[in-house]
Amino acid sequence: MSLFDAFRLDGKRACVTGGSRGLGLAMARGLAEAGADLVLIGRDPTALGEARGQLQALGRRVEVVAADVGERLASEDAAIQVVEESSPIDILINNVGGRRIDVPTESLPTDQWQRIIDLNLTSAFIWSKVVGGSMLTRGWGRVINVASMSGLIANRGITGRSYETAKAALISFTRALAADWAPRGVTVNAIAPGYFATEPNRRWFQERPELRDSVLSMIPMGRLGQPEELAPLAVYLASAASAYMTGATLVIDGGYTLW
Ligand SMILES: NC(=O)c1ccc[n+]([C@@H]2O[C@H](COP(=O)([O-])OP(=O)(O)OC[C@H]3O[C@@H](n4cnc5c(N)ncnc54)[C@H](OP(=O)(O)O)[C@@H]3O)[C@@H](O)[C@H]2O)c1
């Protein structure tokens, strides 16, 4: 196999939670360009339909499932449905997450804390258990968890520490599960993005322009990441190219965590 052939995903099927927009769609597009068919999960059927149209235009088969991955029961039902109706899934990207609430810990309602933990952490547990678990019998699979640099540091200028906590736990889950599944042919790795130009950040920066200026001043490269800049890393982790990598957390942040 040549070097670049190791990055090809022809004949593989990937499931991307939150694959209809933002970083999830950018990674899904990268996997599709590398040859993979897709199953996309999101809540809004219109956004899912638009994403399906874009990826089908690349010549791939694309299925969509509308489900709220942040609700435990609905999430587990949807994961079971994907295994029953779309198997085999070779690659799982646990991308759903975010929705940081800028409330200091001393005032943070416990149910808001729990919602962020469920959205960012419990969802990854459920989809890893059900969809990742289905890879074990075939002895090959790739699980990629979208954590955040916020799992490694405390963000300045924004509170809502349930987000840092959930992403740090997701990194720890990645390492522990990687150890369990390494002898069974399924690798588990995490991506830790810094600030990328997706809709939630655009909204934050519109609402609080001073936050945008301060964030840009903290990024050595002086700019936000573009969603498509995440795709090559997702393809690497999804493909045979990353055969000997498991339990890793790869930071991609324009240097934010260097200072
Ligand atoms: N953007 C960044 O700077 C950045 C930095 C570090 C880490 N991250 C992480 O990267 C991931 C993606 O972030 P993003 O910025 O790309 O977000 P985004 O632009 O808001 O996209 C989120 C995607 O997930 C879907 N989604 C959201 N909540 C869902 C739910 N409860 N159930 C099912 N689907 C849901 C959305 O579709 P629907 O709304 O239609 O459901 C959409 O497809 C998150 O885990 C985030 O924490 C992002």
The ligand as a MOL file (V3000), in Angstrom:
LIG
                    3D

  0  0  0     0  0            999 V3000
M  V30 BEGIN CTAB
M  V30 COUNTS 48 52 0 0 0
M  V30 BEGIN ATOM
M  V30 1 N -16.1470 25.3750 17.0180 0
M  V30 2 C -15.1660 25.3740 17.8870 0
M  V30 3 O -14.4370 26.3480 18.0190 0
M  V30 4 C -14.9370 24.1690 18.7630 0
M  V30 5 C -13.7890 24.1570 19.5750 0
M  V30 6 C -13.5550 23.0320 20.3580 0
M  V30 7 C -14.4140 21.9780 20.3520 0
M  V30 8 N -15.5350 22.0340 19.5780 0 CHG=1
M  V30 9 C -16.4380 20.8830 19.6000 0
M  V30 10 O -16.7270 20.4960 18.2750 0
M  V30 11 C -18.0300 19.9260 18.2270 0
M  V30 12 C -18.8320 20.5820 17.1090 0
M  V30 13 O -18.9110 21.9610 17.3520 0
M  V30 14 P -19.3790 22.9930 16.2080 0
M  V30 15 O -18.7640 24.3000 16.5570 0
M  V30 16 O -19.1410 22.4060 14.8900 0 CHG=-1
M  V30 17 O -20.9550 23.0790 16.5070 0
M  V30 18 P -22.1520 23.4960 15.5280 0
M  V30 19 O -21.6330 24.3380 14.3950 0
M  V30 20 O -23.1950 24.0860 16.4200 0
M  V30 21 O -22.6730 22.1090 14.9260 0
M  V30 22 C -23.1950 21.1920 15.8160 0
M  V30 23 C -23.7330 19.9970 15.0320 0
M  V30 24 O -24.2470 19.0620 15.9810 0
M  V30 25 C -25.6670 18.9370 15.8180 0
M  V30 26 N -26.2380 18.8720 17.1690 0
M  V30 27 C -26.1500 19.8010 18.1340 0
M  V30 28 N -26.8010 19.3740 19.2270 0
M  V30 29 C -27.3070 18.1530 18.9370 0
M  V30 30 C -28.0650 17.2090 19.6520 0
M  V30 31 N -28.4660 17.4480 20.9030 0
M  V30 32 N -28.4130 16.0520 19.0520 0
M  V30 33 C -28.0300 15.7980 17.7660 0
M  V30 34 N -27.2860 16.6610 17.0330 0
M  V30 35 C -26.9380 17.8270 17.6170 0
M  V30 36 C -26.0820 20.1770 15.0290 0
M  V30 37 O -27.2660 19.9700 14.2750 0
M  V30 38 P -28.7150 20.3290 14.9250 0
M  V30 39 O -28.5700 21.6610 15.6130 0
M  V30 40 O -29.6540 20.3460 13.7690 0
M  V30 41 O -29.0080 19.2340 15.8830 0
M  V30 42 C -24.8780 20.3340 14.1060 0
M  V30 43 O -24.9060 19.3910 13.0640 0
M  V30 44 C -18.6180 20.0830 19.6300 0
M  V30 45 O -18.4150 18.9120 20.3690 0
M  V30 46 C -17.7890 21.2140 20.2140 0
M  V30 47 O -17.7430 21.1650 21.6300 0
M  V30 48 C -15.8270 23.1030 18.7810 0
M  V30 END ATOM
M  V30 BEGIN BOND
M  V30 1 1 1 2
M  V30 2 2 2 3
M  V30 3 1 2 4
M  V30 4 1 4 5
M  V30 5 2 4 48
M  V30 6 2 5 6
M  V30 7 1 6 7
M  V30 8 2 7 8
M  V30 9 1 8 9
M  V30 10 1 8 48
M  V30 11 1 9 10
M  V30 12 1 9 46
M  V30 13 1 10 11
M  V30 14 1 11 12
M  V30 15 1 11 44
M  V30 16 1 12 13
M  V30 17 1 13 14
M  V30 18 2 14 15
M  V30 19 1 14 16
M  V30 20 1 14 17
M  V30 21 1 17 18
M  V30 22 2 18 19
M  V30 23 1 18 20
M  V30 24 1 18 21
M  V30 25 1 21 22
M  V30 26 1 22 23
M  V30 27 1 23 24
M  V30 28 1 23 42
M  V30 29 1 24 25
M  V30 30 1 25 26
M  V30 31 1 25 36
M  V30 32 1 26 27
M  V30 33 1 26 35
M  V30 34 2 27 28
M  V30 35 1 28 29
M  V30 36 1 29 30
M  V30 37 2 29 35
M  V30 38 1 30 31
M  V30 39 2 30 32
M  V30 40 1 32 33
M  V30 41 2 33 34
M  V30 42 1 34 35
M  V30 43 1 36 37
M  V30 44 1 36 42
M  V30 45 1 37 38
M  V30 46 2 38 39
M  V30 47 1 38 40
M  V30 48 1 38 41
M  V30 49 1 42 43
M  V30 50 1 44 45
M  V30 51 1 44 46
M  V30 52 1 46 47
M  V30 END BOND
M  V30 END CTAB
M  END
